[in-house]
Structures are given as C-alpha cells and as structure tokens.
Amino acid sequence: MRVLFDTTALYVAAGLSPLRFTPKVQRLLEQPETERMVSPISFIEIAIKANKGLTPMTREHAEGLLSDLALTVLPVTAEHSFR
C-alpha cells in the first residue's frame, strides 16, 4: 500500500499536532511493506512557516522524519503546475 504524507500528517508524525493518526492508519504505517511518500512542497510550506516563526518544526525535525519514516520524496516538475 502507498501512503502520501501531507503537511498535516508530517506535523502529526512529529508529535507537533494535537491531532493523532487513527488506529487503522497507525497500523498501516507500522507495516514495513507500506510505501511512505511525501511531496517536497510540504517541506517548503514548513520552511516558510519556520522562517516566519509560525511553527515549532525545525530542519532537524524534518530531516528526522525523512529518515525515521523512510519517506520517499516525490519529484515535482513544472508540468505539475499545469495540471
């Protein structure tokens, strides 16, 4: 199964949100065969907020999430903006 982490899911995974994953989602994320993907746009959103002092998430948090969750960063091209 493939799952796509959006920005909110990254905050939840980092423990920086009052939201929590449902038990079903948590079980899915714990399965080693689950492919975990993320758009680099989520990290851009976080960086913009961090630079404005609007989020406690740091670069270290983000880098840790990439590693800890074994996230695959999806490519973004100009073509994506035309869809």
Z-matrix of the N, CA and C atoms (Angstrom, degrees):
N
C 1 1.453
C 2 1.524 1 107.85
N 3 1.299 2 115.65 1 144.19
C 4 1.469 3 122.21 2 176.28
C 5 1.519 4 109.60 3 -107.10
N 6 1.320 5 115.76 4 139.64
C 7 1.461 6 120.24 5 174.11
C 8 1.519 7 108.39 6 -129.51
N 9 1.316 8 114.71 7 141.70
C 10 1.461 9 121.63 8 179.08
C 11 1.525 10 108.32 9 -110.69
N 12 1.308 11 115.56 10 117.50
C 13 1.461 12 120.86 11 176.73
C 14 1.520 13 108.66 12 -81.84
N 15 1.336 14 116.08 13 125.38
C 16 1.456 15 119.09 14 170.62
C 17 1.529 16 107.65 15 -94.93
N 18 1.313 17 116.70 16 -176.78
C 19 1.462 18 120.57 17 -176.47
C 20 1.525 19 111.53 18 -60.78
N 21 1.323 20 116.80 19 -42.66
C 22 1.463 21 120.10 20 179.64
C 23 1.524 22 110.98 21 -61.91
N 24 1.316 23 117.20 22 -42.17
C 25 1.465 24 120.46 23 179.44
C 26 1.528 25 111.01 24 -62.71
N 27 1.328 26 117.23 25 -33.83
C 28 1.462 27 119.61 26 176.75
C 29 1.527 28 110.90 27 -65.08
N 30 1.330 29 116.51 28 -41.38
C 31 1.463 30 119.92 29 177.16
C 32 1.528 31 110.90 30 -63.31
N 33 1.327 32 117.22 31 -40.97
C 34 1.466 33 121.21 32 178.47
C 35 1.527 34 109.28 33 -62.94
N 36 1.321 35 116.73 34 -47.50
C 37 1.465 36 121.20 35 -178.86
C 38 1.527 37 111.70 36 -61.89
N 39 1.318 38 116.20 37 -32.29
C 40 1.469 39 120.71 38 -179.90
C 41 1.526 40 112.23 39 -81.20
N 42 1.331 41 116.44 40 -7.11
C 43 1.460 42 119.56 41 -177.44
C 44 1.516 43 112.98 42 75.20
N 45 1.330 44 116.27 43 21.85
C 46 1.463 45 121.67 44 -177.28
C 47 1.522 46 112.18 45 -106.87
N 48 1.309 47 116.34 46 18.09
C 49 1.461 48 122.10 47 -179.84
C 50 1.516 49 108.55 48 -134.09
N 51 1.327 50 116.78 49 146.77
C 52 1.465 51 118.29 50 174.06
C 53 1.534 52 111.96 51 -72.51
N 54 1.310 53 116.72 52 -13.37
C 55 1.465 54 121.21 53 177.83
C 56 1.523 55 109.58 54 -74.03
N 57 1.306 56 116.25 55 158.39
C 58 1.457 57 122.42 56 177.41
C 59 1.521 58 108.31 57 -136.20
N 60 1.333 59 115.73 58 153.63
C 61 1.451 60 119.93 59 173.37
C 62 1.527 61 108.22 60 -70.79
N 63 1.322 62 116.00 61 145.88
C 64 1.460 63 119.61 62 174.94
C 65 1.533 64 108.26 63 -67.38
N 66 1.317 65 117.56 64 158.93
C 67 1.471 66 119.01 65 177.49
C 68 1.533 67 112.40 66 -56.00
N 69 1.324 68 116.89 67 -37.57
C 70 1.464 69 120.22 68 179.42
C 71 1.527 70 111.05 69 -63.18
N 72 1.329 71 116.38 70 -45.45
C 73 1.469 72 120.43 71 179.18
C 74 1.523 73 110.07 72 -66.18
N 75 1.332 74 117.56 73 -41.06
C 76 1.458 75 121.30 74 179.36
C 77 1.527 76 110.72 75 -59.53
N 78 1.335 77 116.78 76 -44.25
C 79 1.474 78 120.01 77 178.06
C 80 1.527 79 110.69 78 -62.30
N 81 1.314 80 116.83 79 -41.48
C 82 1.464 81 121.12 80 178.97
C 83 1.525 82 110.56 81 -61.22
N 84 1.315 83 117.09 82 -43.43
C 85 1.466 84 120.94 83 -178.93
C 86 1.525 85 111.98 84 -68.86
N 87 1.315 86 117.32 85 -24.95
C 88 1.465 87 121.21 86 179.92
C 89 1.523 88 112.80 87 -80.35
N 90 1.321 89 117.09 88 -13.33
C 91 1.467 90 120.11 89 -179.98
C 92 1.529 91 109.69 90 -77.54
N 93 1.323 92 117.55 91 125.58
C 94 1.468 93 120.17 92 -176.62
C 95 1.525 94 114.03 93 -62.05
N 96 1.336 95 117.41 94 -25.52
C 97 1.479 96 119.27 95 -178.57
C 98 1.534 97 112.49 96 -81.57
N 99 1.314 98 118.05 97 -5.95
C 100 1.462 99 120.72 98 178.51
C 101 1.524 100 109.68 99 -71.27
N 102 1.323 101 115.87 100 126.21
C 103 1.466 102 121.31 101 175.99
C 104 1.522 103 107.97 102 -86.38
N 105 1.322 104 116.59 103 123.00
C 106 1.459 105 122.27 104 -177.85
C 107 1.531 106 108.66 105 -108.01
N 108 1.329 107 115.42 106 119.87
C 109 1.460 108 120.40 107 -176.46
C 110 1.528 109 110.56 108 -123.32
N 111 1.310 110 114.92 109 157.59
C 112 1.461 111 120.91 110 178.87
C 113 1.526 112 108.32 111 -149.66
N 114 1.321 113 115.25 112 146.76
C 115 1.461 114 120.61 113 174.84
C 116 1.528 115 108.54 114 -86.18
N 117 1.314 116 117.87 115 140.86
C 118 1.460 117 119.16 116 176.34
C 119 1.529 118 111.83 117 -63.28
N 120 1.319 119 117.28 118 -19.74
C 121 1.465 120 121.03 119 178.26
C 122 1.533 121 110.29 120 -60.56
N 123 1.328 122 117.31 121 -33.67
C 124 1.469 123 119.90 122 177.43
C 125 1.522 124 110.59 123 -60.76
N 126 1.311 125 117.35 124 -40.40
C 127 1.464 126 120.21 125 179.58
C 128 1.529 127 111.33 126 -71.52
N 129 1.322 128 116.75 127 -31.10
C 130 1.466 129 119.85 128 174.71
C 131 1.523 130 109.67 129 -65.89
N 132 1.330 131 116.89 130 -43.66
C 133 1.474 132 120.82 131 177.32
C 134 1.526 133 110.61 132 -58.30
N 135 1.318 134 116.43 133 -45.07
C 136 1.465 135 120.57 134 179.94
C 137 1.523 136 110.65 135 -64.15
N 138 1.327 137 117.87 136 -42.41
C 139 1.460 138 121.13 137 179.92
C 140 1.525 139 111.44 138 -62.81
N 141 1.319 140 117.03 139 -40.90
C 142 1.474 141 120.44 140 178.39
C 143 1.522 142 109.69 141 -61.66
N 144 1.335 143 116.89 142 -46.44
C 145 1.465 144 120.27 143 179.33
C 146 1.527 145 111.01 144 -64.66
N 147 1.324 146 116.88 145 -40.71
C 148 1.468 147 120.47 146 179.88
C 149 1.523 148 111.13 147 -62.82
N 150 1.325 149 116.73 148 -41.30
C 151 1.465 150 120.37 149 179.84
C 152 1.519 151 112.33 150 -66.47
N 153 1.334 152 116.82 151 -23.58
C 154 1.465 153 121.35 152 177.77
C 155 1.529 154 111.66 153 -94.46
N 156 1.320 155 116.66 154 0.70
C 157 1.453 156 120.91 155 -178.90
C 158 1.515 157 113.85 156 72.54
N 159 1.340 158 117.33 157 26.39
C 160 1.457 159 121.81 158 -175.26
C 161 1.526 160 114.13 159 -101.62
N 162 1.319 161 117.29 160 3.27
C 163 1.463 162 120.10 161 179.83
C 164 1.524 163 109.93 162 -146.82
N 165 1.319 164 115.84 163 145.96
C 166 1.461 165 118.16 164 175.52
C 167 1.532 166 112.64 165 -82.64
N 168 1.337 167 117.25 166 -6.49
C 169 1.461 168 119.04 167 -178.53
C 170 1.525 169 110.07 168 -70.68
N 171 1.308 170 114.45 169 131.32
C 172 1.466 171 121.02 170 -179.84
C 173 1.526 172 109.89 171 -108.02
N 174 1.298 173 114.40 172 172.00
C 175 1.466 174 119.47 173 175.31
C 176 1.533 175 109.94 174 -58.46
N 177 1.329 176 115.84 175 -38.81
C 178 1.460 177 120.35 176 179.82
C 179 1.528 178 111.15 177 -63.13
N 180 1.350 179 116.80 178 -40.18
C 181 1.464 180 119.82 179 174.77
C 182 1.530 181 110.00 180 -57.41
N 183 1.322 182 115.37 181 -50.78
C 184 1.468 183 120.90 182 -175.98
C 185 1.525 184 111.08 183 -61.66
N 186 1.325 185 116.58 184 -45.16
C 187 1.464 186 119.40 185 179.33
C 188 1.524 187 110.97 186 -64.63
N 189 1.333 188 116.57 187 -37.12
C 190 1.453 189 120.53 188 177.58
C 191 1.520 190 111.83 189 -63.98
N 192 1.340 191 115.87 190 -40.29
C 193 1.461 192 119.85 191 178.27
C 194 1.519 193 111.40 192 -62.55
N 195 1.320 194 116.66 193 -42.55
C 196 1.468 195 119.84 194 178.55
C 197 1.517 196 110.64 195 -55.96
N 198 1.315 197 115.27 196 -44.79
C 199 1.451 198 120.86 197 -177.96
C 200 1.530 199 112.05 198 -75.78
N 201 1.325 200 116.47 199 -52.21
C 202 1.467 201 121.00 200 -174.87
C 203 1.521 202 113.18 201 -62.22
N 204 1.317 203 116.79 202 -37.41
C 205 1.464 204 121.24 203 -178.29
C 206 1.524 205 112.69 204 -93.25
N 207 1.332 206 116.44 205 -1.93
C 208 1.469 207 121.61 206 -177.20
C 209 1.527 208 110.40 207 52.03
N 210 1.341 209 114.74 208 50.60
C 211 1.463 210 120.42 209 -177.53
C 212 1.522 211 111.22 210 -77.78
N 213 1.303 212 115.40 211 138.49
C 214 1.459 213 122.09 212 171.01
C 215 1.519 214 106.73 213 -97.57
N 216 1.332 215 116.52 214 123.53
C 217 1.459 216 120.69 215 178.63
C 218 1.523 217 107.79 216 -85.29
N 219 1.323 218 115.13 217 121.58
C 220 1.457 219 120.97 218 -178.46
C 221 1.527 220 110.44 219 -76.80
N 222 1.315 221 117.59 220 150.76
C 223 1.456 222 120.19 221 177.44
C 224 1.536 223 111.06 222 -75.48
N 225 1.298 224 114.89 223 149.43
C 226 1.459 225 121.19 224 172.99
C 227 1.514 226 107.19 225 -127.07
N 228 1.323 227 115.43 226 130.24
C 229 1.459 228 120.44 227 179.35
C 230 1.521 229 108.77 228 -125.09
N 231 1.310 230 116.09 229 168.80
C 232 1.469 231 120.06 230 176.47
C 233 1.515 232 111.07 231 -58.29
N 234 1.311 233 117.02 232 -31.97
C 235 1.457 234 121.49 233 179.62
C 236 1.529 235 111.75 234 -58.08
N 237 1.319 236 117.04 235 -33.93
C 238 1.474 237 119.74 236 178.62
C 239 1.518 238 112.10 237 -60.41
N 240 1.309 239 117.70 238 -33.09
C 241 1.462 240 120.39 239 -177.76
C 242 1.524 241 112.41 240 -73.01
N 243 1.318 242 117.96 241 -15.70
C 244 1.460 243 121.08 242 -178.63
C 245 1.525 244 112.86 243 -92.67
N 246 1.306 245 117.24 244 -3.21
C 247 1.473 246 120.49 245 -177.96
C 248 1.491 247 111.32 246 -88.65
